[in-house]
């Protein structure tokens, strides 16, 4: 029903997106460094729930809404790009701190950690565009029910994203400890992440691709 090429394709797209700094990475790393791995993993459960919401929306045909109302898709893209630019500025501004820098944050309860992970993912422009514009490109209208294909491909994306994010959460403390003794590297990391966030924001804002929908 779903070809190997489609599975590999969506897997590579998911890997590339999860390795690119974004709201999910910023939140998971900062919470893991401030409150520990357990807090990071609870936050990741919220992120997973956000993926589930997007997947169900994709199966329900949300992409069709954006195809029929292109202006709405444009608003979503520009709002997401603005959010990424704000994150980039927070990273590189004078007095800004790296997400790997230990920062005193009040400990959050598991319910709030989960909720913040969920909300962060739902507001993540990268994930919105993935499900609205990219996922349909891997669906074969003649390969069986579109909803089933969407579920399978979405499950592949979620598996890749959660695996990589879990590794990031588990390694965040060690990376923070390494960078803490090397302030020069910490400063470089700030500017690299800020630059990547800004570049991604500009790419999203200037991308002229439209929402895609698979029918069959």
Secondary structure, DSSP 4 states (H G I P E B T S, - for coil): ---HHHHHHHHHHHHHHHHS--HHHHHHHHHHHHH-HHHHHHHHHHHHHHHHHHHHHHHHTHHHHHHH-HHHHHHHHHHHHHHHHHHHHHHHSTT---TTS----PPPPHHHHHHHHHHHHHT-HHHHHIIIIIGGGG--TTSS-HHHHHHHHHHHHHHHHHHHHHHHHHHHHHHHHHHHT-HHHHHHHHHHHHHHHHHHHHHHHH----------
